Every structure is written in structure tokens, then in C-alpha cells.
Amino acid sequence: MTYVKKLRLDIGPSTLDGVRFGTGPDILVMLPGLSLKGVWEAALPLAWMYRVFTRDYTVYVFDRRACVPEGCTVRDLAEDIAQAMERLGLFGADVLGVSQGGMVAQELAVRRPGLVRKLVLAVTASRPNETMKRTLERWTELARREDWPALTVDMMERMYSAPYVKKYRWLFPLLSKMGKPKDSGRFIALAQVCLTCGSYPELHKISCPVLVLGGEQDQVLTGRASAEIAERLGCEAYLYPGLGHAAYDEAPDFNQRVLAFLRRTASAC
């Protein structure tokens, strides 16, 4: 297992947590999706899950700000990441954004192009849609009731394929006990931030190489949300047949597909 270092940066009136692992010469910034757990709590699983990148890259995984004020937007979260990257000297990094992290990554590439060399957008969206609104409304309702078992089951059923859910349903009770967040209000606030994503009209400003990955059966944001980003950018894309929002976790070739793209486009940047 590669060495994992925890980071905490002061960003404005709040703080931003992150983890670093890998020894490669290039920089990969990963922005994960909305989660019941923070990146510090998931540090070792993250390093294991993305170990394939550690020879080519020093990997930074950033969380969202600790205190999420009313009215916070995806653009605000992108500015937090930009400040963190500038503070750490991470200019010209390759960026992988998943779900909400992909929304943040789009804004980062639009507004701070000097920070982003190559971009991978996975199971994400550039504007709200009805499926997203219904999903977030349900998750917010369950979080307000603090019904973590029901929320865990709903998230698993919406994110993963039916065969995966059938195979691992026996784990749901354990996951629901492990999934309770330290701050339910922060989870609710970040869920609402997703509805402020609105980079679609400005996607043409992204000039770096981009790969879009999605799941055709995405029940959280829809596969169409990924497809329309790729269409707007005219970039490389792949939607996994039969997989949903958790394609980044279920697809056995996901990390290799990302790494192949980053290696292939290195000479063009």
C-alpha cells in the first residue's frame, strides 16, 4: 500500500481536507462525488482503489469545504479547489471529477484553465435535470429524517446495476451503520449545491483534452447528462452499457480507461 498523507488547508472562513498518495512525476487531482463520508475517513480505500495511477502520478483527492454556507454553489466549490491547488503549487494538473466532483471540475476548467492540463468527467452533469432533482429531493428528505439505513439502500439501488445490488444486498445493513455522516446538515447542503450546476452554456471555453465517461443506466443524473457534455465539447466519450451512476466503481476497466486517455493525450498538452 502506498503512503497516504492527510492534508487540511484554510480556505477563506472554512477548511478543506484532502489526501495525497503516489510517487509519480505528474499531478492528478481527483474530485469525488457527494458522499456520506469525507475523504479523510476514506483515505486508505481511496489509495487502494486508485493505486493504478500511483506510478505515473502523485495523486491529490480533495473534499468539499467543511462549512457549507446557505447559497453555496458549484462555482464556489470550484474556487475552493482552485485556491487549494494554487496553495500547493498544482498548476497544469490532470483532473478527474466524478459526479458532483465532475460538476466542480467543469467550472475549474472553464474559470481556471491554467490549473487543468487534461480533464476526465465521469457520471456527471452540466445542468440540472428532472432525474437529478427527484434523486436529490429523496436523499435530502431521508437525511433530514436521519433515516440512514433507508438512505444507504436508496443510494445503492440508484447507483449500482441490478445484478450488483442483488449480489451485495446482504451488506446493506452493515453499510448503513457505517454510512452515518458526522454532520447531516453538511450532506444536505452539499446535495442542494448540485442543483446549482450550470456550466453547459460555457463548456465551449474548455480547451484542454477531455474524456467523458458515463453509465447508460444512470438513475441519479442520467446517462444523457454525460452524453450531452461530450456532444457539446465534441470530445472522446464512452457510456458503459448496463451500468449506472457507480460505473466508476463497477466497471473493471474504468481506471485503466482513464489512465490510457491521460497517457495518450500527454504529448498533445
Sequence and secondary structure as in RCSB ss.txt:
>XXXX:A:sequence
MTYVKKLRLDIGPSTLDGVRFGTGPDILVMLPGLSLKGVWEAALPLAWMYRVFTRDYTVYVFDRRACVPEGCTVR
DLAEDIAQAMERLGLFGADVLGVSQGGMVAQELAVRRPGLVRKLVLAVTASRPNETMKRTLERWTELARREDWPA
LTVDMMERMYSAPYVKKYRWLFPLLSKMGKPKDSGRFIALAQVCLTCGSYPELHKISCPVLVLGGEQDQVLTGRA
SAEIAERLGCEAYLYPGLGHAAYDEAPDFNQRVLAFLRRTASAC
>XXXX:A:secstr
   EEEEEEEETTEEEEEEEE   SEEEEEE    SS TTTTHHHHHHHTGGGTTTEEEEEEEEESS  TT  HH
HHHHHHHHHHHHHT TTEEEEEETHHHHHHHHHHHH GGGEEEEEEES  SS  HHHHHHHHHHHHHHHTT HHH
HHHHHHHHHS HHHHHHHGGGHHHHHHH   S HHHHHHHHHHGGG   GGGGGG  S EEEEEETT SSS HHH
HHHHHHHHT EEEEETT  TTHHHH TTHHHHHHHHHHHTGGG 
